[in-house]
Amino acid sequence: MPRVGQVVGERFRVLRVLGQGGMGSVYEAEQLGLGRHVALKVMHPHIASAPGFAERFQREAQVLARLRHPGSVEVYDYGLDAGFLFLAMELVSGETVESLLLREGALPVPRAVGLAVQVLEVLEAAHTLGIIHRDLKPANLFLESHPGGERVKLLDFGLAVLGGELNVRLTQEGMAVGTPGFMSPEQLRGLPLDGRSDLYSLGCVLYELLTGVSPFPVMASAEVAVAHLYKPIPSFREARPELSLSERLEAVVMKALEKLPEARPADAAAMRQDLLAVLAEPWESAPRKRGEGKKMERGLVPHAVPVPSPAVGGAPVAVLSELHPSAAGNTLVMSLAACGFQVKVVSAEDPLQELGALLVVAEGRESLARARALAARPDSPPVLLCGPADDWELVTGALEGGLFDFVPLPLDPNDLTRKVSRAQKLKR
């Protein structure tokens, strides 16, 4: 990587290191001839030579060059020098929203909503140009102090979508497409995206700004992804009972966090107007100590939610006998019975047409193949695979392999009841 004093691209003299990461480093540099100080983002040579990464880096430069807005950083130059891919950008000073949350926890309502409104202004400009950010999270929101007040800068457009063809190509090459804790359901499924996917991500950010915790804290990445796909977002009261936040504000946030894109605000402008209307109302929040929000997240346990009742009179639910009486199979049978289902244990040779759902516990990769074979039978009910939530290959294999659903282990009675009840209704 470049050393302090080295000139990159024949025009940027490195002054000091600002930050380092797995993909590269960011330096403060002086643009020779102009005397302008810039942020110089440089990729590691081994990353720059990997398939797809140079294209991603170039795409970030193209996106920033097209998007001229006070809430996005200005790009000055882009190039390749001695194996180093570099991007020269506007040098900003301040801190990320992630750092702010770690220090202060939940923010006062006017400040939290005001920051979200500023982000929506940037998104409105980006979406008008057909640019979807795809990686909106607190670490990519930068706060600057100005005489007129606090200003948000939206950073890291490296995953932004400029066109559907490019999006598909990079996804097929296995590129990371976001951060699971802030990704929309359609993004997690690899479906085509529009601006409403960014609104979902911003909904996650605003939820955290207001409560001090993320919608699904203390979970493995794969389990968080499954939660965003299937689990309801906990209410503000469930997340932080001691906080007093208006129902109208919660409704705006929860609308952005709807699983289906068509249920969310139509666009960034619509969500911004909803938040401005909330800001115009009187508000109050219970007093709280600084720093008790985000830092508490690692110690939280999932909130209790009333377990939905299973379908009344639903067809029996079966567990595959090859996995019974294993510990996981026993637990699944007992859990289904405790949730109010009529449970049977069957073998693959038994007739399945009278069953409301069939559950298979994943105990090795062959279980996925077995579940897919059962789901393909003409007499099969909806098949659900139960397995570790942190086995992302298993999760995606289940969701993409013709199965009805995936149930993460350890079992959550709410999640189990909801999914099996949906399967029973589908069978009817």
C-alpha positions as CSV (number, residue, x, y, z in Angstrom):
1,M,0.0,0.0,0.0
2,P,1.2,3.6,-0.5
3,R,3.5,5.1,2.2
4,V,3.3,8.6,3.7
5,G,4.9,11.0,1.3
6,Q,4.4,8.8,-1.7
7,V,2.6,10.3,-4.8
8,V,-0.3,8.2,-6.2
9,G,-1.4,8.7,-9.8
10,E,1.2,11.4,-10.3
11,R,-1.0,14.0,-8.5
12,F,-1.9,12.9,-4.9
13,R,0.7,13.0,-2.2
14,V,-0.2,10.8,0.8
15,L,-0.2,12.8,4.1
16,R,-1.6,10.3,6.7
17,V,-3.7,7.2,7.2
18,L,-7.3,7.9,8.0
19,G,-8.6,4.3,8.2
20,Q,-7.9,0.8,7.2
21,G,-10.1,-2.2,6.3
22,G,-10.2,-5.6,4.7
23,M,-10.5,-4.1,1.2
24,G,-8.1,-1.2,1.4
25,S,-7.1,2.0,3.2
26,V,-8.3,5.6,3.2
27,Y,-5.6,8.4,3.4
28,E,-5.6,12.1,3.6
29,A,-3.7,13.3,0.6
30,E,-2.8,16.6,-1.1
31,Q,-3.8,17.1,-4.7
32,L,-0.6,18.6,-6.2
33,G,-1.0,21.8,-8.2
34,L,-4.3,22.7,-6.4
35,G,-3.2,22.3,-2.8
36,R,-6.5,20.7,-2.1
37,H,-6.7,18.0,0.6
38,V,-8.7,14.9,-0.4
39,A,-9.7,11.5,1.0
40,L,-7.8,9.0,-1.1
41,K,-9.4,5.5,-1.1
42,V,-7.0,2.8,-2.2
43,M,-7.7,-0.9,-2.7
44,H,-5.3,-3.6,-1.7
45,P,-3.6,-5.0,-4.8
46,H,-4.9,-8.6,-4.2
47,I,-8.4,-7.2,-3.9
48,A,-8.1,-5.0,-7.0
49,S,-7.0,-8.0,-9.1
50,A,-9.9,-10.2,-7.9
51,P,-12.8,-10.7,-10.4
52,G,-15.5,-8.1,-10.0
53,F,-13.9,-5.9,-7.3
54,A,-12.3,-3.4,-9.8
55,E,-15.7,-3.1,-11.4
56,R,-17.3,-2.4,-8.1
57,F,-14.7,0.2,-7.3
58,Q,-15.1,1.9,-10.7
59,R,-18.9,1.8,-10.2
60,E,-18.6,3.7,-7.0
61,A,-16.7,6.5,-8.8
62,Q,-19.3,6.6,-11.6
63,V,-22.2,6.7,-9.1
64,L,-20.6,9.5,-7.0
65,A,-19.8,11.5,-10.2
66,R,-23.4,11.3,-11.3
67,L,-24.9,12.1,-7.9
68,R,-24.2,15.7,-7.0
69,H,-25.9,16.5,-3.7
70,P,-24.8,18.1,-0.5
71,G,-25.6,14.9,1.3
72,S,-23.1,12.8,-0.8
73,V,-19.4,13.1,-1.1
74,E,-18.0,14.7,-4.2
75,V,-15.6,12.6,-6.3
76,Y,-12.6,14.3,-7.9
77,D,-10.6,11.5,-9.6
78,Y,-10.3,7.8,-10.2
79,G,-7.4,5.7,-11.6
80,L,-5.0,2.9,-11.5
81,D,-1.3,3.4,-10.5
82,A,1.3,0.6,-10.0
83,G,-1.5,-1.9,-9.3
84,F,-3.3,0.4,-6.9
85,L,-6.9,1.3,-7.7
86,F,-7.6,4.7,-6.1
87,L,-10.5,7.1,-5.7
88,A,-10.0,10.7,-4.7
89,M,-13.0,12.2,-2.9
90,E,-14.1,15.1,-0.8
91,L,-12.5,15.1,2.6
92,V,-15.1,15.2,5.4
93,S,-14.6,15.5,9.1
94,G,-16.8,14.3,11.9
95,E,-18.0,10.8,12.9
96,T,-20.3,8.1,11.7
97,V,-23.8,7.5,13.0
98,E,-22.6,4.1,14.2
99,S,-20.0,5.8,16.5
100,L,-22.7,8.2,17.7
101,L,-25.0,5.3,18.6
102,L,-22.3,3.5,20.4
103,R,-21.6,6.5,22.5
104,E,-25.1,7.9,23.1
105,G,-27.6,5.1,22.4
106,A,-31.1,6.2,21.4
107,L,-31.3,9.8,20.1
108,P,-34.0,12.4,20.9
109,V,-36.9,12.2,18.5
110,P,-36.2,15.5,16.7
111,R,-32.6,14.7,16.1
112,A,-33.2,11.1,15.0
113,V,-36.0,12.0,12.6
114,G,-34.1,15.0,11.3
115,L,-31.2,12.8,10.4
116,A,-33.5,10.4,8.6
117,V,-35.1,13.3,6.7
118,Q,-31.6,14.4,5.4
119,V,-30.9,10.8,4.3
120,L,-34.2,10.7,2.4
121,E,-33.3,13.9,0.6
122,V,-30.1,12.2,-0.7
123,L,-32.0,9.0,-1.6
124,E,-34.6,11.0,-3.5
125,A,-31.9,12.5,-5.6
126,A,-30.2,9.1,-6.1
127,H,-33.4,7.3,-6.9
128,T,-34.3,9.9,-9.5
129,L,-31.1,9.0,-11.3
130,G,-31.9,5.3,-11.0
131,I,-29.3,4.7,-8.3
132,I,-30.1,2.2,-5.5
133,H,-27.6,2.4,-2.6
134,R,-28.1,-1.2,-1.3
135,D,-25.8,-0.8,1.8
136,L,-27.5,1.8,3.9
137,K,-26.5,1.4,7.5
138,P,-25.2,3.6,10.4
139,A,-21.6,3.0,9.5
140,N,-22.2,4.5,6.1
141,L,-23.8,7.7,7.4
142,F,-21.3,10.4,8.3
143,L,-22.1,13.4,10.5
144,E,-20.5,16.8,9.8
145,S,-20.9,20.0,11.9
146,H,-21.9,23.1,10.1
147,P,-22.9,26.6,11.2
148,G,-26.5,25.8,10.1
149,G,-26.5,22.5,12.1
150,E,-25.7,18.9,11.7
151,R,-25.3,17.5,8.2
152,V,-25.5,13.9,7.1
153,K,-23.3,12.5,4.3
154,L,-24.2,9.2,2.7
155,L,-21.0,7.2,2.1
156,D,-19.9,4.0,0.3
157,F,-21.8,3.6,-3.0
158,G,-19.6,0.6,-3.8
159,L,-22.7,-1.7,-3.9
160,A,-25.0,0.8,-5.6
161,V,-27.0,-0.4,-8.6
162,L,-26.7,1.5,-11.8
163,G,-28.4,-1.1,-14.0
164,G,-30.1,-4.5,-13.8
165,E,-27.6,-6.2,-16.1
166,L,-24.6,-5.2,-13.9
167,N,-26.5,-6.2,-10.8
168,V,-27.2,-9.7,-12.0
169,R,-23.6,-10.2,-13.2
170,L,-22.0,-9.3,-10.0
171,T,-24.5,-11.3,-7.9
172,Q,-23.7,-14.4,-10.0
173,E,-20.0,-13.9,-9.2
174,G,-20.8,-14.1,-5.5
175,M,-20.3,-10.5,-4.7
176,A,-21.6,-9.3,-1.3
177,V,-24.7,-7.4,-1.8
178,G,-25.3,-5.6,1.5
179,T,-25.2,-6.0,5.3
180,P,-27.8,-8.6,6.5
181,G,-29.0,-6.5,9.5
182,F,-30.1,-3.7,7.2
183,M,-31.1,-5.6,4.0
184,S,-34.7,-5.7,2.7
185,P,-36.4,-9.1,2.2
186,E,-36.3,-8.8,-1.6
187,Q,-32.5,-7.9,-1.4
188,L,-31.9,-11.0,0.7
189,R,-33.7,-13.1,-1.9
190,G,-31.6,-11.6,-4.7
191,L,-34.7,-10.2,-6.4
192,P,-34.8,-7.0,-8.6
193,L,-34.7,-3.9,-6.4
194,D,-36.1,-0.4,-6.6
195,G,-35.9,2.6,-4.2
196,R,-38.2,1.0,-1.7
197,S,-35.4,-1.4,-0.7
198,D,-33.3,1.5,0.5
199,L,-36.4,2.8,2.4
200,Y,-36.5,-0.6,4.3
201,S,-32.8,-0.2,5.2
202,L,-33.4,3.4,6.3
203,G,-36.3,2.1,8.4
204,C,-33.9,-0.3,10.2
205,V,-31.5,2.7,10.8
206,L,-34.3,4.9,12.1
207,Y,-35.6,2.1,14.4
208,E,-32.1,2.0,15.9
209,L,-31.8,5.8,16.2
210,L,-35.0,5.9,18.1
211,T,-34.7,2.8,20.3
212,G,-30.9,2.4,20.6
213,V,-31.2,-1.2,19.4
214,S,-31.5,-2.8,16.0
215,P,-34.8,-4.6,15.0
216,F,-33.2,-8.1,15.5
217,P,-30.2,-7.8,17.9
218,V,-27.7,-10.4,19.1
219,M,-28.3,-12.8,16.2
220,A,-25.8,-14.5,13.8
221,S,-25.8,-12.9,10.4
222,A,-27.8,-15.8,8.8
223,E,-30.4,-15.7,11.6
224,V,-30.8,-12.0,11.2
225,A,-31.4,-12.5,7.5
226,V,-34.0,-15.1,8.2
227,A,-35.7,-12.8,10.7
228,H,-35.9,-10.0,8.2
229,L,-37.5,-12.4,5.7
230,Y,-40.1,-13.9,8.0
231,K,-40.3,-12.4,11.5
232,P,-42.4,-9.4,12.5
233,I,-40.5,-6.3,13.6
234,P,-40.8,-5.9,17.4
235,S,-42.7,-2.8,18.4
236,F,-41.0,0.1,20.0
237,R,-42.5,-0.9,23.4
238,E,-41.1,-4.4,23.1
239,A,-37.7,-3.0,22.2
240,R,-37.5,-0.4,24.9
241,P,-40.5,-0.4,27.3
242,E,-39.1,2.7,29.2
243,L,-39.2,4.9,26.1
244,S,-42.3,6.9,25.2
245,L,-42.6,7.4,21.4
246,S,-45.6,8.4,19.5
247,E,-47.8,5.9,17.7
248,R,-47.7,8.0,14.5
249,L,-43.9,8.0,14.4
250,E,-43.9,4.2,15.0
251,A,-46.4,3.8,12.2
252,V,-44.1,5.6,9.8
253,V,-41.2,3.5,10.7
254,M,-43.1,0.2,10.6
255,K,-44.5,1.1,7.2
256,A,-41.0,1.4,5.9
257,L,-40.2,-2.0,7.4
258,E,-43.1,-3.9,5.7
259,K,-41.9,-7.2,4.1
260,L,-43.5,-6.4,0.8
261,P,-42.2,-3.4,-1.2
262,E,-45.7,-2.3,-2.3
263,A,-46.7,-1.9,1.3
264,R,-44.0,0.6,2.0
265,P,-44.0,4.3,1.2
266,A,-44.2,4.9,-2.6
267,D,-40.8,6.7,-2.6
268,A,-38.3,8.6,-0.6
269,A,-40.3,11.9,-1.0
270,A,-43.4,10.3,0.5
271,M,-41.6,8.9,3.5
272,R,-39.9,12.3,4.0
273,Q,-43.2,14.1,4.1
274,D,-44.6,11.6,6.6
275,L,-41.6,12.2,8.9
276,L,-41.9,16.0,8.5
277,A,-45.5,15.7,9.6
278,V,-44.4,13.8,12.7
279,L,-41.8,16.4,13.5
280,A,-44.5,19.1,13.4
281,E,-46.3,17.4,16.2
282,P,-45.6,17.7,20.0
283,W,-43.4,14.9,21.2
284,E,-42.0,13.6,24.5
285,S,-39.6,10.9,25.4
286,A,-38.7,9.4,28.8
287,P,-35.4,10.5,30.2
288,R,-32.5,8.1,29.8
289,K,-28.8,7.9,30.5
290,R,-26.3,8.5,27.8
291,G,-24.8,5.4,26.3
292,E,-27.3,2.9,27.5
293,G,-28.8,2.1,24.2
294,K,-26.6,0.6,21.5
295,K,-24.2,-0.7,24.1
296,M,-27.0,-2.7,25.7
297,E,-27.7,-4.6,22.5
298,R,-25.3,-7.4,23.1
299,G,-27.0,-8.3,26.4
300,L,-30.5,-8.3,25.1
301,V,-32.5,-11.5,24.6
302,P,-35.3,-11.9,22.0
303,H,-38.5,-10.2,23.2
304,A,-41.5,-12.4,24.1
305,V,-44.3,-12.1,21.5
306,P,-47.7,-13.8,22.0
307,V,-47.7,-17.1,20.2
308,P,-50.3,-17.2,17.4
309,S,-52.8,-19.9,17.5
310,P,-52.5,-22.7,15.0
311,A,-55.1,-23.3,12.4
312,V,-58.2,-24.7,14.2
313,G,-59.0,-28.2,12.9
314,G,-55.9,-28.1,10.7
315,A,-54.6,-31.3,9.2
316,P,-51.9,-33.2,11.2
317,V,-48.3,-32.0,11.1
318,A,-45.7,-34.7,10.6
319,V,-42.0,-35.1,11.4
320,L,-39.9,-37.4,9.3
321,S,-39.2,-40.6,11.3
322,E,-35.6,-41.0,10.1
323,L,-34.7,-38.2,12.4
324,H,-36.7,-39.4,15.3
325,P,-36.0,-40.1,18.2
326,S,-32.9,-37.9,17.7
327,A,-32.6,-35.0,20.2
328,A,-33.5,-32.4,17.5
329,G,-36.4,-34.6,16.3
330,N,-37.7,-35.1,19.8
331,T,-37.5,-31.3,20.5
332,L,-39.4,-30.6,17.3
333,V,-42.2,-33.1,18.1
334,M,-42.6,-31.7,21.6
335,S,-42.5,-28.1,20.4
336,L,-45.2,-28.7,17.8
337,A,-47.4,-30.4,20.4
338,A,-46.8,-27.6,22.9
339,C,-47.8,-25.0,20.2
340,G,-51.2,-26.9,19.8
341,F,-50.6,-28.9,16.7
342,Q,-51.7,-32.5,16.1
343,V,-48.4,-34.2,15.5
344,K,-47.5,-37.5,13.7
345,V,-44.2,-39.2,13.0
346,V,-44.0,-40.6,9.5
347,S,-41.5,-42.3,7.2
348,A,-40.7,-41.4,3.6
349,E,-42.7,-44.5,2.5
350,D,-45.9,-43.4,4.2
351,P,-48.7,-41.6,2.2
352,L,-48.5,-37.9,2.8
353,Q,-51.7,-36.5,1.2
354,E,-53.6,-36.2,4.5
355,L,-50.9,-34.2,6.2
356,G,-51.0,-30.4,6.7
357,A,-47.2,-30.0,6.7
358,L,-44.1,-32.1,6.8
359,L,-41.0,-31.0,8.8
360,V,-37.5,-32.3,8.2
361,V,-34.7,-31.7,10.6
362,A,-31.4,-30.9,8.8
363,E,-28.7,-33.3,10.1
364,G,-26.2,-33.0,7.2
365,R,-26.4,-31.9,3.6
366,E,-28.3,-35.1,2.7
367,S,-31.3,-33.8,4.7
368,L,-31.7,-30.9,2.2
369,A,-31.8,-33.3,-0.7
370,R,-34.2,-35.6,1.1
371,A,-36.5,-32.6,1.9
372,R,-36.4,-31.5,-1.8
373,A,-37.3,-35.1,-2.9
374,L,-40.2,-35.2,-0.6
375,A,-41.5,-31.8,-1.7
376,A,-41.4,-33.0,-5.3
377,R,-43.8,-35.9,-4.6
378,P,-47.3,-35.3,-6.0
379,D,-48.9,-36.3,-2.6
380,S,-46.6,-34.1,-0.5
381,P,-47.9,-31.3,1.7
382,P,-45.8,-28.1,2.2
383,V,-42.3,-29.2,3.4
384,L,-40.4,-27.2,5.9
385,L,-36.7,-27.7,6.7
386,C,-35.4,-27.1,10.3
387,G,-31.8,-26.3,10.7
388,P,-29.1,-24.0,12.3
389,A,-29.8,-20.4,11.5
390,D,-26.1,-19.6,11.0
391,D,-25.8,-22.2,8.2
392,W,-26.4,-19.7,5.4
393,E,-25.8,-22.3,2.7
394,L,-28.6,-24.4,4.2
395,V,-30.9,-21.5,4.6
396,T,-30.6,-20.4,1.0
397,G,-30.7,-24.0,-0.3
398,A,-34.0,-24.5,1.4
399,L,-35.5,-21.2,0.2
400,E,-34.3,-21.7,-3.4
401,G,-34.9,-25.5,-3.6
402,G,-38.7,-25.7,-3.8
403,L,-39.4,-26.0,0.0
404,F,-42.2,-24.1,1.6
405,D,-40.0,-22.5,4.3
406,F,-37.0,-22.7,6.6
407,V,-37.4,-22.9,10.5
408,P,-34.2,-21.9,12.3
409,L,-32.9,-23.8,15.2
410,P,-33.0,-23.3,18.2
411,L,-36.8,-23.2,17.8
412,D,-38.7,-20.0,18.4
413,P,-42.3,-21.0,19.2
414,N,-43.7,-17.9,17.6
415,D,-41.8,-18.5,14.3
416,L,-42.6,-22.2,14.3
417,T,-46.4,-21.7,14.9
418,R,-46.6,-19.0,12.3
419,K,-44.9,-20.9,9.5
420,V,-46.6,-24.3,10.2
421,S,-50.0,-22.5,10.3
422,R,-49.3,-20.9,7.0
423,A,-48.4,-24.3,5.5
424,Q,-51.7,-25.8,6.8
425,K,-53.7,-23.0,5.2
426,L,-51.9,-23.5,1.9
427,K,-52.7,-27.2,2.0
428,R,-56.4,-26.4,2.6
